[in-house]
Amino acid sequence: MHITFTEKALNQLKGFNIKNGYLKLRYETDGCGCVVSGVNALWLVDQPDDGDITIETNAHPVLVEESKQVFLDDQLTIDFSDRTKMFLLKSPNQILTPRMSFLDRLGLH
């Protein structure tokens, strides 16, 4: 798996204290009914969880739950939409999450 951040996405992340945490691409299934109906979110966390793996990117390493990789494509891009003011997750074949939330969860463990 490879993840690329666009310049727009990197500019949005500048306002957060990423050097003191880890970026995590989280596949949320809570309240979605079943595991295949999950939603991707970008989190800033204190530490990796058990089962997280590190994916190198063009900017910041990103944690991904190893068991949830099956729901992601091999080539991913994290972008930012000026229209919706939200991150989006896409691949060459599709937009996986057009309105991906960003949660600063530093200090919540």
N, C-alpha and C positions, 0 to 999 in steps of 0.2 A: 504494500500500500504506500502511496505517495500523496502528500498533501501540499498544496501550494496556496500561499496567501497572496491576494492581490494588494496593490499599493493602497487602494481605498480601505481594505480591511485592516492593514497594518496601521494606517493613519488613525482609525477609530480605536485601536488598541493602545495607542500612545498614552491615553489618559488613565490607564490602569497600571497598577504596580506589578507587572508581569514578572519582573526579575525576582520578586519575593515569593513566587508561587509557580504553579504549573497550569498550562492551558490543557483542558480536557474536552474532547469531543464526546459528549455523552449521548447515548441512545436511551431516551426516556420512554418507559412503557407504563408508568403509573397512571391509572385512569384512562388508558387507551383501549381497554377491552381484552386485547391479546398482544403477545410479543411482536407479531408481524405488523402491528398498527402503531409502532413507536414513532417518536418525534425526536429529531436531533437537536441538541443544544450545545452551546459553547460555554464552558465553565472555567473560572479561575479558582483553583483549589490549593490548599496548603501542601498536600502530599499525595502521592499515588495511592490508590486503593489496591488491595490484593486482586490480582487478575488483570491489572492495567499493564499495557505495553507502551513503549515510547516510539512514536513515529517521527522521524526527522522531516523537516520541512525546509522551505527556502528562508525561513525566519526563526521561529520559535518551535522547539519540539512540542509535540502534542501527544497527550495520553489518550489511549483508546482502550476500552474494555475488550480484552482478547476474544471473549465469547460473543461479542456483538459485531465483530468485523464482518460477519456474514451478511449484515444488513447494509454494508457500505460498499461502494465501488473501489476498484484498485487505484484509480486516479481521481483525486478530489481537489476541488478549489473552494477556498473560503473567501467570499467576496462580501462587499457591503453595498446595499442599495440606497442611493440618495433619495429615491422616491418613498420607500417604506421606512427608511432610517433603521434598518435591521440588517443583520448578517444573513447571508444565504450560503447554502452548501450545494455545490453542483459538481457534476462529472461531465466528461465529453458527451455522454448519452442522455443525460437528464438533469433536471433540478430536483434534488432530493428534498431540500427544505428551503422554500422561498422566503420564509420569515423565521430565521433561527435566533432564538433569544440568547443573550449573553448574561450570565449570572456570576457576579463576583462573590465567591463563597470562601474567600480567605478568612481564616479565624473561626469558621463554623464547625470545625471538628472538635 
